[in-house]
Amino acid sequence: MKPVFQADLLEGKKILVTGASSGIGRAAALALSSVGAQLVISGRNAERLAQTAAALPGACSIEPFEFLGFESSAAWIGNMVQQHGPFDGLFHAAGEALLKPMRLVKEKDVHQMLNPSLVAAAALCAGLSKKGGMRDGAAIVLMSSVAGSVGRQGMGLYSASKAAIDGLSRSLAVELAPRGIRVNSIAAGAVRTEMHRQIEAESSEQAMADYAALHPLGFGDMADVTNMVVYLLSAAGAWITGTVLTVDGGYTAR
C-alpha cells in the first residue's frame, strides 16, 4: 500500500502505544513510526515487542508490561511519565477477545476481559490526565469495536467492555477539552489480524462466508484501522473529539 501521510506528519511527537507486540497495536506502531513519531511501545510479550521495535523505521523505547489491575497499571503509567513524558499521544490497543455465553462466564473471565482493555484505559487516562502526563493539545485514541453497539451471541463481556471504552472516551473528551486534549475511540469491524486468522482456521468455510457477508465491503485490513489512528493523533483531526469513529466496512450500516 502506498503511503497515505507525509513522512514528517508526527515528527517530534512522543506517543505511547500499548498492545504493540501484535495485531493492530503492532501495525499502528509501524504506521506511527513511519510518519516520524517518537514511540514508547508496550506489550506483555517482551520477545514479540522487541520484534516490533526491530521493524520500526525510527527509534523507540520498549516497555514490556501486562495490565492486570488498576493500581498496578496506574503505577506503571506514572513511571512512564517520569521516564518519557510528557506525551503527545496515546493509542491504547491492548485487549482480549472472548467468545463465551454468559451462563458460562466466571470471575476470571471478567478480569481477563476487562483488565487489559477498560481497566487499563481508565488507569492510563487517569495518569496521563495529571500534570505533566500529556502536553496540552495532545490526543488519545482508544481501541474499541462495533461489538460495543451491536449485540452478537456469546460476546456479552466483550461487548460490555467496548461500550464502556466508548463511554469513557466521550466523557473524557469533555473533561480534557479545556486543555485542547482530544479523546476518541475507534470501533472496528472484523479486521484481518493474527486473531482473525485463528478464528478462520477454527471455523467452517460457510461460517466465515456468512461472517464476511455481514460486512458490505468485506473484511478489513489492519491499515484500514491504523490510518485512522494516525489521522486522529495528528493535526488533521484537530476538531474531532468525543467521537466513536466506526471503521467497519459497512457492518453497522445494515
N, C-alpha and C positions, 0 to 999 in steps of 0.2 A: 504494500500500500504506500502511495506517495505521501510525503509529509504534508500535514494539513496546516500546521502552525509554523511561524517563523522560529528559527533555531535559537533566538535570544529572547523569546517571549517571556520567560520567567527567570531571566538572568539576574543573579543576585538575591533571589528569593529562597528562603530556607523553609523547607516543607517536610513534615513528618508523615510517613506512610506506614500504616500498620497492615498486617497480613501480607507483607511483601515477599514472603517466601514462596508463594504460589498464586495461581489463578489471577483474578482481576487486580489484586494488590500488587503482584509482581509486574503485570503488564502496565499498570499505572506508574510504577516506579520507573520503568523503562521509558514511558512516554514523557513523564515529567523531566527526567534527566536529559532527554533528547532536546528539550527546549530551554535548557540552561539552569534548571532548578538545582539548588544545593540540597541534597536529601539526607534525612535521617530515616533509615528503614528498620522496621521491626517485624518480627515473626517468631513463632515458637520453635521453629526448626532452624537451628543455627547453621547447619550444613547447607541447607537449601537457601537460606538467607545470604550466605557467602556466595553461592552460585548466582543469585540475583545481582549482588554487588559487582561480581566479576563481569557481568553482561552489560552493566551500565556504561554509557559513553562518558559520564562525568564521575567525579569523586563523590563518595558518600560516607556516612558513618553508620556502622552496623550495631544495632542494639537489640539482641535477642531477648524476648520476653513472652511469657504466657499470661494472658488475662484470666485470673482465677477469682477475682472479687474486687469490690470497690476500693477497700482500703489499700490493698497491695498495688492496685492499678493507679490510685491517686498518688501513692508514694513514688511510683515509677515515673509518672509524668512530671512530678516535682523535680526528680533527679535529672530528667531530660531537659527541663527548662534551665536548671542550673548549669548543665554541661554545654548545651547547644543553643538555648534560647536567647532572645525571644524569637518565636516562629512567625512566618508569614502565611503559613497554611497547614492544614491537616487534611489528609484523606484517610478515613478510618474504614478499612476494608476487611479487617479481621472479623471472623464469624464462623458459625457452624450451620450445617444443614441437618434437618431431622425430619424423617417421614415416619410418623407413628400415630395410630389412633389414640385419642385422648384417654380411652379406657385403659390403655397400657402404659401411660406416662408415669414415670417415677420421679422422685425428687432429684435424682442425679441427672435426669434428662432436662429438668428445668435449669439446673446450674450449667449444664453443658451447653444449652441453647442460649441462655441469657448472658452469661458472664463475658464471653468474648465479643458479643455484639452490643447489646443495650447497656449492661452494667459498665463495660469498658468505655463506651461512648460517653456515658454520664461522667465517669471519672476523668477522662481526657478533657472533656469540655469544661468541667469544673476547674481543673488545674490550669488549663490554658486561659481561662477567663480571668484569672488572678493577675495582679500587677506584674508585668514583666513576662507573662506567659506568651502573649501574642502582641504583635505590633498593631496599632490602630490601622484599619484598612485591610486587615488580614481576611482570610476566608477559610471556612470549614466545610468539608463535604463528607457526609456520612453515607455509607453504602446501605441501600435498602432494597426492596423487591416489590414487584407487583402483588406478591402474596400479602403485603400489608393492607391491600384494599380489595382483593379478590379472594374469596374462600375456595379452598380445594381440600378434598378429603385427606386426612392424615397430616395436615400441615398446621394444626391449631397453634402449637407453640411457636413454630417458625413465623407464622403469620402475625401472631401477637407481638413478637419481638420486633418485627419490621414496622408494624403500625406504631409501636412505641417510639422507634427511631424517627419516624416521620413527625410525630408529635413533639418530640424533643427538639428537632431542628426548627420547627415553626416557632415554638416559644423562645428558644434561644436566639433566634434571629431578631425578635423584638427586643429581647434583653440587651443584646450587644450592638444594636443599631446605632446608639449614640456614639459608639467608638468607630463606626464605619466598618465593623466586622460583619461579614456576610456568612450565613449558615444555610445550607441546602442539603437535601438528600437526593439520591438517585435511585429510582425504583426500576430495577431491571427485570426484563423478562428472561426467558431461557437463553443463556449465552454458552457458547462452546468453550468450556473450561475443562480442566482435568476431572473435576467432579461430574460435569455433564457427560463426559466420555465414559466414566464409570457407570453412570446410570444407564447410558445407552448400551453398554456391554451386558448389563444385567436385565435388560428389558427386551421384550419381543419386538420384531421389526414393525408389527402393526401398532403396538403401543407407542412407539416413537413417532410413527407416521401420524397417529392421531394427535399426539402432543404438538408436533410441528404444525399441524393444521390449525391449531389454536392461535398461531402467530401468522397473520396475513402475509408478512414479509419473510417468514421462515425464522429459524433460529438466528441469534445474533452472534457476532464475533466480539472478542474482548475489546478490540479497538473501537467498536461502537459505543462502549461504555467509557473507556479511558479518554477518548476525545472529549467527552462531556466533562470528565474530571479536570482535564487541562483547561477547558473553557471556563468552568466555574471558579477555578483557582486563579485565573488570570484577570486582567483588567477588562477583558471582553465581557465578563459577567458582572460588571461593577454595579448594575442596578437590579440584580437578581438576588433576592434573599427570602427565606421563609418558604421556598418552593420545593415541592416534590417533583423533580424532573423525571418524567416517565420515558424510559428508553426500552421499548418492548416489542418493536416490530408490529405494532397494532394489536397486541394481545388484549388490552383493556378497551379497545375501540368497539368491540363487538357488543 
